[in-house]
């Protein structure tokens, strides 16, 4: 990810890494940068979603089979008009 940022903005790898970590307060997990801290609204939303998922799992024995997982990737689209 840092290499993509470097190529897009024209900065050195170390400079991009420093900006992401020091200025934008992000850290690296599994080759992706994520925010270090969640806001209170984000924490409450995560709790609500997890609580709802837990309730659904407890009430539906087939719930696990309805979960779809995937990895994030970027797709560029072009309008040929």
PDB file as gemmi writes it, atoms N, CA and C in Angstrom:
CRYST1    1.000    1.000    1.000  90.00  90.00  90.00 P 1                      
ATOM      1  N   UNK A   1       0.815  -1.183   0.000  1.00  0.00           N  
ATOM      2  CA  UNK A   1       0.000   0.000   0.000  1.00  0.00           C  
ATOM      3  C   UNK A   1       0.866   1.257   0.000  1.00  0.00           C  
ATOM      4  N   UNK A   2       1.925   1.259   0.789  1.00  0.00           N  
ATOM      5  CA  UNK A   2       2.768   2.454   0.861  1.00  0.00           C  
ATOM      6  C   UNK A   2       3.385   2.733  -0.508  1.00  0.00           C  
ATOM      7  N   UNK A   3       3.766   1.672  -1.225  1.00  0.00           N  
ATOM      8  CA  UNK A   3       4.350   1.865  -2.550  1.00  0.00           C  
ATOM      9  C   UNK A   3       3.350   2.550  -3.483  1.00  0.00           C  
ATOM     10  N   UNK A   4       2.084   2.172  -3.391  1.00  0.00           N  
ATOM     11  CA  UNK A   4       1.055   2.811  -4.220  1.00  0.00           C  
ATOM     12  C   UNK A   4       0.932   4.290  -3.883  1.00  0.00           C  
ATOM     13  N   UNK A   5       0.929   4.598  -2.595  1.00  0.00           N  
ATOM     14  CA  UNK A   5       0.838   6.000  -2.165  1.00  0.00           C  
ATOM     15  C   UNK A   5       2.044   6.771  -2.675  1.00  0.00           C  
ATOM     16  N   UNK A   6       3.230   6.188  -2.527  1.00  0.00           N  
ATOM     17  CA  UNK A   6       4.464   6.846  -2.989  1.00  0.00           C  
ATOM     18  C   UNK A   6       4.395   7.155  -4.478  1.00  0.00           C  
ATOM     19  N   UNK A   7       3.939   6.179  -5.256  1.00  0.00           N  
ATOM     20  CA  UNK A   7       3.845   6.381  -6.704  1.00  0.00           C  
ATOM     21  C   UNK A   7       2.833   7.461  -7.051  1.00  0.00           C  
ATOM     22  N   UNK A   8       1.725   7.512  -6.316  1.00  0.00           N  
ATOM     23  CA  UNK A   8       0.672   8.491  -6.616  1.00  0.00           C  
ATOM     24  C   UNK A   8       1.056   9.914  -6.239  1.00  0.00           C  
ATOM     25  N   UNK A   9       1.763  10.074  -5.118  1.00  0.00           N  
ATOM     26  CA  UNK A   9       2.078  11.430  -4.654  1.00  0.00           C  
ATOM     27  C   UNK A   9       3.507  11.859  -4.965  1.00  0.00           C  
ATOM     28  N   UNK A  10       4.347  10.921  -5.409  1.00  0.00           N  
ATOM     29  CA  UNK A  10       5.713  11.273  -5.788  1.00  0.00           C  
ATOM     30  C   UNK A  10       6.637  11.522  -4.617  1.00  0.00           C  
ATOM     31  N   UNK A  11       6.410  10.845  -3.484  1.00  0.00           N  
ATOM     32  CA  UNK A  11       7.279  10.979  -2.314  1.00  0.00           C  
ATOM     33  C   UNK A  11       8.035   9.688  -2.077  1.00  0.00           C  
ATOM     34  N   UNK A  12       9.114   9.780  -1.312  1.00  0.00           N  
ATOM     35  CA  UNK A  12       9.891   8.601  -0.959  1.00  0.00           C  
ATOM     36  C   UNK A  12       9.108   7.702  -0.007  1.00  0.00           C  
ATOM     37  N   UNK A  13       9.461   6.421  -0.008  1.00  0.00           N  
ATOM     38  CA  UNK A  13       8.779   5.424   0.822  1.00  0.00           C  
ATOM     39  C   UNK A  13       8.799   5.827   2.300  1.00  0.00           C  
ATOM     40  N   UNK A  14       9.954   6.194   2.819  1.00  0.00           N  
ATOM     41  CA  UNK A  14      10.083   6.573   4.231  1.00  0.00           C  
ATOM     42  C   UNK A  14       9.251   7.787   4.589  1.00  0.00           C  
ATOM     43  N   UNK A  15       9.174   8.733   3.681  1.00  0.00           N  
ATOM     44  CA  UNK A  15       8.368   9.935   3.913  1.00  0.00           C  
ATOM     45  C   UNK A  15       6.892   9.573   4.007  1.00  0.00           C  
ATOM     46  N   UNK A  16       6.422   8.737   3.081  1.00  0.00           N  
ATOM     47  CA  UNK A  16       5.014   8.308   3.112  1.00  0.00           C  
ATOM     48  C   UNK A  16       4.721   7.524   4.382  1.00  0.00           C  
ATOM     49  N   UNK A  17       5.632   6.634   4.752  1.00  0.00           N  
ATOM     50  CA  UNK A  17       5.438   5.829   5.960  1.00  0.00           C  
ATOM     51  C   UNK A  17       5.360   6.726   7.196  1.00  0.00           C  
ATOM     52  N   UNK A  18       6.210   7.731   7.274  1.00  0.00           N  
ATOM     53  CA  UNK A  18       6.210   8.648   8.413  1.00  0.00           C  
ATOM     54  C   UNK A  18       4.917   9.459   8.467  1.00  0.00           C  
ATOM     55  N   UNK A  19       4.440   9.940   7.333  1.00  0.00           N  
ATOM     56  CA  UNK A  19       3.198  10.711   7.294  1.00  0.00           C  
ATOM     57  C   UNK A  19       2.025   9.847   7.733  1.00  0.00           C  
ATOM     58  N   UNK A  20       1.952   8.618   7.207  1.00  0.00           N  
ATOM     59  CA  UNK A  20       0.856   7.724   7.581  1.00  0.00           C  
ATOM     60  C   UNK A  20       0.862   7.418   9.068  1.00  0.00           C  
ATOM     61  N   UNK A  21       2.036   7.155   9.636  1.00  0.00           N  
ATOM     62  CA  UNK A  21       2.089   6.766  11.043  1.00  0.00           C  
ATOM     63  C   UNK A  21       2.062   7.964  11.990  1.00  0.00           C  
ATOM     64  N   UNK A  22       2.864   8.975  11.723  1.00  0.00           N  
ATOM     65  CA  UNK A  22       2.982  10.097  12.666  1.00  0.00           C  
ATOM     66  C   UNK A  22       1.889  11.149  12.497  1.00  0.00           C  
ATOM     67  N   UNK A  23       1.597  11.518  11.279  1.00  0.00           N  
ATOM     68  CA  UNK A  23       0.650  12.595  11.034  1.00  0.00           C  
ATOM     69  C   UNK A  23      -0.803  12.120  10.961  1.00  0.00           C  
ATOM     70  N   UNK A  24      -1.023  10.946  10.347  1.00  0.00           N  
ATOM     71  CA  UNK A  24      -2.386  10.443  10.180  1.00  0.00           C  
ATOM     72  C   UNK A  24      -2.771   9.429  11.243  1.00  0.00           C  
ATOM     73  N   UNK A  25      -1.844   9.159  12.169  1.00  0.00           N  
ATOM     74  CA  UNK A  25      -2.107   8.276  13.306  1.00  0.00           C  
ATOM     75  C   UNK A  25      -2.610   6.894  12.856  1.00  0.00           C  
ATOM     76  N   UNK A  26      -1.897   6.332  11.865  1.00  0.00           N  
ATOM     77  CA  UNK A  26      -2.266   5.011  11.369  1.00  0.00           C  
ATOM     78  C   UNK A  26      -1.105   4.059  11.629  1.00  0.00           C  
ATOM     79  N   UNK A  27      -1.415   2.775  11.732  1.00  0.00           N  
ATOM     80  CA  UNK A  27      -0.358   1.785  11.916  1.00  0.00           C  
ATOM     81  C   UNK A  27      -0.586   0.607  11.006  1.00  0.00           C  
ATOM     82  N   UNK A  28       0.452  -0.169  10.839  1.00  0.00           N  
ATOM     83  CA  UNK A  28       0.431  -1.229   9.845  1.00  0.00           C  
ATOM     84  C   UNK A  28       0.015  -2.554  10.470  1.00  0.00           C  
ATOM     85  N   UNK A  29      -0.998  -3.175   9.867  1.00  0.00           N  
ATOM     86  CA  UNK A  29      -1.431  -4.513  10.263  1.00  0.00           C  
ATOM     87  C   UNK A  29      -1.591  -5.305   8.979  1.00  0.00           C  
ATOM     88  N   UNK A  30      -0.855  -6.394   8.872  1.00  0.00           N  
ATOM     89  CA  UNK A  30      -0.957  -7.275   7.701  1.00  0.00           C  
ATOM     90  C   UNK A  30      -0.850  -6.484   6.398  1.00  0.00           C  
ATOM     91  N   UNK A  31       0.148  -5.629   6.317  1.00  0.00           N  
ATOM     92  CA  UNK A  31       0.456  -4.849   5.120  1.00  0.00           C  
ATOM     93  C   UNK A  31      -0.603  -3.807   4.785  1.00  0.00           C  
ATOM     94  N   UNK A  32      -1.483  -3.479   5.736  1.00  0.00           N  
ATOM     95  CA  UNK A  32      -2.473  -2.422   5.531  1.00  0.00           C  
ATOM     96  C   UNK A  32      -2.385  -1.449   6.697  1.00  0.00           C  
ATOM     97  N   UNK A  33      -2.641  -0.191   6.420  1.00  0.00           N  
ATOM     98  CA  UNK A  33      -2.663   0.794   7.483  1.00  0.00           C  
ATOM     99  C   UNK A  33      -4.091   0.961   7.982  1.00  0.00           C  
ATOM    100  N   UNK A  34      -4.250   0.970   9.291  1.00  0.00           N  
ATOM    101  CA  UNK A  34      -5.556   1.160   9.908  1.00  0.00           C  
ATOM    102  C   UNK A  34      -5.441   2.218  10.997  1.00  0.00           C  
ATOM    103  N   UNK A  35      -6.520   2.918  11.306  1.00  0.00           N  
ATOM    104  CA  UNK A  35      -6.470   3.912  12.375  1.00  0.00           C  
ATOM    105  C   UNK A  35      -6.147   3.260  13.711  1.00  0.00           C  
ATOM    106  N   UNK A  36      -5.356   3.932  14.534  1.00  0.00           N  
ATOM    107  CA  UNK A  36      -5.001   3.407  15.851  1.00  0.00           C  
ATOM    108  C   UNK A  36      -6.164   3.497  16.827  1.00  0.00           C  
ATOM    109  N   UNK A  37      -6.930   4.552  16.718  1.00  0.00           N  
ATOM    110  CA  UNK A  37      -8.000   4.782  17.680  1.00  0.00           C  
ATOM    111  C   UNK A  37      -9.338   4.917  16.970  1.00  0.00           C  
ATOM    112  N   UNK A  38     -10.364   4.383  17.599  1.00  0.00           N  
ATOM    113  CA  UNK A  38     -11.714   4.550  17.081  1.00  0.00           C  
ATOM    114  C   UNK A  38     -12.408   5.671  17.849  1.00  0.00           C  
ATOM    115  N   UNK A  39     -13.271   6.389  17.170  1.00  0.00           N  
ATOM    116  CA  UNK A  39     -14.055   7.412  17.860  1.00  0.00           C  
ATOM    117  C   UNK A  39     -15.123   6.706  18.700  1.00  0.00           C  
ATOM    118  N   UNK A  40     -15.754   7.416  19.598  1.00  0.00           N  
ATOM    119  CA  UNK A  40     -16.812   6.832  20.426  1.00  0.00           C  
ATOM    120  C   UNK A  40     -17.969   6.322  19.575  1.00  0.00           C  
ATOM    121  N   UNK A  41     -18.324   7.081  18.523  1.00  0.00           N  
ATOM    122  CA  UNK A  41     -19.391   6.635  17.622  1.00  0.00           C  
ATOM    123  C   UNK A  41     -19.014   5.326  16.931  1.00  0.00           C  
ATOM    124  N   UNK A  42     -17.759   5.215  16.497  1.00  0.00           N  
ATOM    125  CA  UNK A  42     -17.304   3.988  15.847  1.00  0.00           C  
ATOM    126  C   UNK A  42     -17.325   2.809  16.819  1.00  0.00           C  
ATOM    127  N   UNK A  43     -16.918   3.049  18.065  1.00  0.00           N  
ATOM    128  CA  UNK A  43     -16.938   1.987  19.077  1.00  0.00           C  
ATOM    129  C   UNK A  43     -18.366   1.514  19.327  1.00  0.00           C  
ATOM    130  N   UNK A  44     -19.292   2.457  19.466  1.00  0.00           N  
ATOM    131  CA  UNK A  44     -20.687   2.107  19.701  1.00  0.00           C  
ATOM    132  C   UNK A  44     -21.261   1.328  18.517  1.00  0.00           C  
ATOM    133  N   UNK A  45     -20.904   1.735  17.302  1.00  0.00           N  
ATOM    134  CA  UNK A  45     -21.385   1.043  16.111  1.00  0.00           C  
ATOM    135  C   UNK A  45     -20.841  -0.391  16.077  1.00  0.00           C  
ATOM    136  N   UNK A  46     -19.562  -0.563  16.387  1.00  0.00           N  
ATOM    137  CA  UNK A  46     -18.965  -1.903  16.398  1.00  0.00           C  
ATOM    138  C   UNK A  46     -19.643  -2.791  17.431  1.00  0.00           C  
ATOM    139  N   UNK A  47     -19.937  -2.244  18.589  1.00  0.00           N  
ATOM    140  CA  UNK A  47     -20.615  -3.014  19.634  1.00  0.00           C  
ATOM    141  C   UNK A  47     -22.018  -3.413  19.174  1.00  0.00           C  
ATOM    142  N   UNK A  48     -22.732  -2.474  18.560  1.00  0.00           N  
ATOM    143  CA  UNK A  48     -24.089  -2.768  18.090  1.00  0.00           C  
ATOM    144  C   UNK A  48     -24.076  -3.863  17.020  1.00  0.00           C  
ATOM    145  N   UNK A  49     -23.148  -3.778  16.079  1.00  0.00           N  
ATOM    146  CA  UNK A  49     -23.062  -4.781  15.022  1.00  0.00           C  
ATOM    147  C   UNK A  49     -22.703  -6.138  15.610  1.00  0.00           C  
ATOM    148  N   UNK A  50     -21.732  -6.189  16.501  1.00  0.00           N  
ATOM    149  CA  UNK A  50     -21.325  -7.458  17.112  1.00  0.00           C  
ATOM    150  C   UNK A  50     -22.454  -8.065  17.941  1.00  0.00           C  
ATOM    151  N   UNK A  51     -23.182  -7.223  18.659  1.00  0.00           N  
ATOM    152  CA  UNK A  51     -24.313  -7.709  19.453  1.00  0.00           C  
ATOM    153  C   UNK A  51     -25.387  -8.310  18.550  1.00  0.00           C  
ATOM    154  N   UNK A  52     -25.681  -7.631  17.444  1.00  0.00           N  
ATOM    155  CA  UNK A  52     -26.679  -8.137  16.507  1.00  0.00           C  
ATOM    156  C   UNK A  52     -26.228  -9.456  15.883  1.00  0.00           C  
ATOM    157  N   UNK A  53     -24.966  -9.551  15.503  1.00  0.00           N  
ATOM    158  CA  UNK A  53     -24.445 -10.795  14.942  1.00  0.00           C  
ATOM    159  C   UNK A  53     -24.506 -11.931  15.959  1.00  0.00           C  
ATOM    160  N   UNK A  54     -24.192 -11.625  17.203  1.00  0.00           N  
ATOM    161  CA  UNK A  54     -24.245 -12.644  18.257  1.00  0.00           C  
ATOM    162  C   UNK A  54     -25.677 -13.148  18.436  1.00  0.00           C  
ATOM    163  N   UNK A  55     -26.636 -12.229  18.466  1.00  0.00           N  
ATOM    164  CA  UNK A  55     -28.045 -12.616  18.613  1.00  0.00           C  
ATOM    165  C   UNK A  55     -28.498 -13.483  17.446  1.00  0.00           C  
ATOM    166  N   UNK A  56     -28.107 -13.112  16.234  1.00  0.00           N  
ATOM    167  CA  UNK A  56     -28.484 -13.894  15.059  1.00  0.00           C  
ATOM    168  C   UNK A  56     -27.867 -15.288  15.110  1.00  0.00           C  
ATOM    169  N   UNK A  57     -26.625 -15.384  15.561  1.00  0.00           N  
ATOM    170  CA  UNK A  57     -25.958 -16.682  15.658  1.00  0.00           C  
ATOM    171  C   UNK A  57     -26.625 -17.568  16.702  1.00  0.00           C  
ATOM    172  N   UNK A  58     -27.086 -16.961  17.788  1.00  0.00           N  
ATOM    173  CA  UNK A  58     -27.745 -17.727  18.850  1.00  0.00           C  
ATOM    174  C   UNK A  58     -29.131 -18.203  18.422  1.00  0.00           C  
ATOM    175  N   UNK A  59     -29.816 -17.430  17.577  1.00  0.00           N  
ATOM    176  CA  UNK A  59     -31.196 -17.736  17.184  1.00  0.00           C  
ATOM    177  C   UNK A  59     -31.318 -18.549  15.890  1.00  0.00           C  
ATOM    178  N   UNK A  60     -30.232 -18.684  15.147  1.00  0.00           N  
ATOM    179  CA  UNK A  60     -30.296 -19.369  13.859  1.00  0.00           C  
ATOM    180  C   UNK A  60     -29.098 -20.316  13.744  1.00  0.00           C  
ATOM    181  N   UNK A  61     -29.361 -21.610  13.768  1.00  0.00           N  
ATOM    182  CA  UNK A  61     -28.270 -22.583  13.720  1.00  0.00           C  
ATOM    183  C   UNK A  61     -27.555 -22.588  12.372  1.00  0.00           C  
ATOM    184  N   UNK A  62     -28.182 -22.058  11.339  1.00  0.00           N  
ATOM    185  CA  UNK A  62     -27.559 -22.000  10.015  1.00  0.00           C  
ATOM    186  C   UNK A  62     -26.914 -20.652   9.719  1.00  0.00           C  
ATOM    187  N   UNK A  63     -26.855 -19.797  10.704  1.00  0.00           N  
ATOM    188  CA  UNK A  63     -26.334 -18.443  10.521  1.00  0.00           C  
ATOM    189  C   UNK A  63     -24.921 -18.451   9.932  1.00  0.00           C  
ATOM    190  N   UNK A  64     -24.070 -19.333  10.405  1.00  0.00           N  
ATOM    191  CA  UNK A  64     -22.676 -19.358   9.959  1.00  0.00           C  
ATOM    192  C   UNK A  64     -22.576 -19.572   8.444  1.00  0.00           C  
ATOM    193  N   UNK A  65     -23.559 -20.249   7.863  1.00  0.00           N  
ATOM    194  CA  UNK A  65     -23.536 -20.522   6.428  1.00  0.00           C  
ATOM    195  C   UNK A  65     -23.981 -19.318   5.589  1.00  0.00           C  
ATOM    196  N   UNK A  66     -24.465 -18.268   6.240  1.00  0.00           N  
ATOM    197  CA  UNK A  66     -24.905 -17.074   5.513  1.00  0.00           C  
ATOM    198  C   UNK A  66     -23.818 -16.004   5.441  1.00  0.00           C  
ATOM    199  N   UNK A  67     -22.680 -16.274   6.048  1.00  0.00           N  
ATOM    200  CA  UNK A  67     -21.596 -15.283   6.100  1.00  0.00           C  
ATOM    201  C   UNK A  67     -20.742 -15.387   4.845  1.00  0.00           C  
ATOM    202  N   UNK A  68     -20.491 -14.259   4.230  1.00  0.00           N  
ATOM    203  CA  UNK A  68     -19.617 -14.189   3.064  1.00  0.00           C  
ATOM    204  C   UNK A  68     -18.387 -13.383   3.449  1.00  0.00           C  
ATOM    205  N   UNK A  69     -17.224 -13.914   3.162  1.00  0.00           N  
ATOM    206  CA  UNK A  69     -15.985 -13.203   3.469  1.00  0.00           C  
ATOM    207  C   UNK A  69     -15.242 -12.899   2.185  1.00  0.00           C  
ATOM    208  N   UNK A  70     -14.302 -11.994   2.277  1.00  0.00           N  
ATOM    209  CA  UNK A  70     -13.496 -11.649   1.106  1.00  0.00           C  
ATOM    210  C   UNK A  70     -12.382 -10.718   1.493  1.00  0.00           C  
ATOM    211  N   UNK A  71     -11.576 -10.383   0.546  1.00  0.00           N  
ATOM    212  CA  UNK A  71     -10.459  -9.482   0.769  1.00  0.00           C  
ATOM    213  C   UNK A  71     -10.726  -8.199  -0.003  1.00  0.00           C  
ATOM    214  N   UNK A  72     -10.206  -7.118   0.512  1.00  0.00           N  
ATOM    215  CA  UNK A  72     -10.412  -5.824  -0.122  1.00  0.00           C  
ATOM    216  C   UNK A  72      -9.438  -5.650  -1.282  1.00  0.00           C  
ATOM    217  N   UNK A  73      -9.916  -5.115  -2.383  1.00  0.00           N  
ATOM    218  CA  UNK A  73      -9.053  -4.773  -3.501  1.00  0.00           C  
ATOM    219  C   UNK A  73      -9.665  -3.604  -4.250  1.00  0.00           C  
ATOM    220  N   UNK A  74      -8.840  -2.941  -5.022  1.00  0.00           N  
ATOM    221  CA  UNK A  74      -9.275  -1.756  -5.755  1.00  0.00           C  
ATOM    222  C   UNK A  74      -9.495  -2.110  -7.216  1.00  0.00           C  
ATOM    223  N   UNK A  75     -10.565  -1.594  -7.774  1.00  0.00           N  
ATOM    224  CA  UNK A  75     -10.862  -1.785  -9.187  1.00  0.00           C  
ATOM    225  C   UNK A  75     -11.056  -0.402  -9.800  1.00  0.00           C  
ATOM    226  N   UNK A  76     -10.335  -0.145 -10.856  1.00  0.00           N  
ATOM    227  CA  UNK A  76     -10.469   1.140 -11.543  1.00  0.00           C  
ATOM    228  C   UNK A  76     -11.465   0.975 -12.676  1.00  0.00           C  
ATOM    229  N   UNK A  77     -12.355   1.927 -12.820  1.00  0.00           N  
ATOM    230  CA  UNK A  77     -13.342   1.882 -13.886  1.00  0.00           C  
ATOM    231  C   UNK A  77     -13.101   3.013 -14.879  1.00  0.00           C  
ATOM    232  N   UNK A  78     -13.378   2.749 -16.120  1.00  0.00           N  
ATOM    233  CA  UNK A  78     -13.208   3.752 -17.147  1.00  0.00           C  
ATOM    234  C   UNK A  78     -14.500   3.906 -17.934  1.00  0.00           C  
ATOM    235  N   UNK A  79     -14.871   5.129 -18.186  1.00  0.00           N  
ATOM    236  CA  UNK A  79     -16.051   5.416 -18.996  1.00  0.00           C  
ATOM    237  C   UNK A  79     -15.570   5.639 -20.433  1.00  0.00           C  
ATOM    238  N   UNK A  80     -15.956   4.761 -21.331  1.00  0.00           N  
ATOM    239  CA  UNK A  80     -15.467   4.814 -22.706  1.00  0.00           C  
ATOM    240  C   UNK A  80     -16.263   5.766 -23.586  1.00  0.00           C  
ATOM    241  N   UNK A  81     -17.201   6.498 -23.022  1.00  0.00           N  
ATOM    242  CA  UNK A  81     -18.009   7.432 -23.819  1.00  0.00           C  
ATOM    243  C   UNK A  81     -17.205   8.606 -24.292  1.00  0.00           C  
TER     244      UNK A  81                                                      
END                                                                             
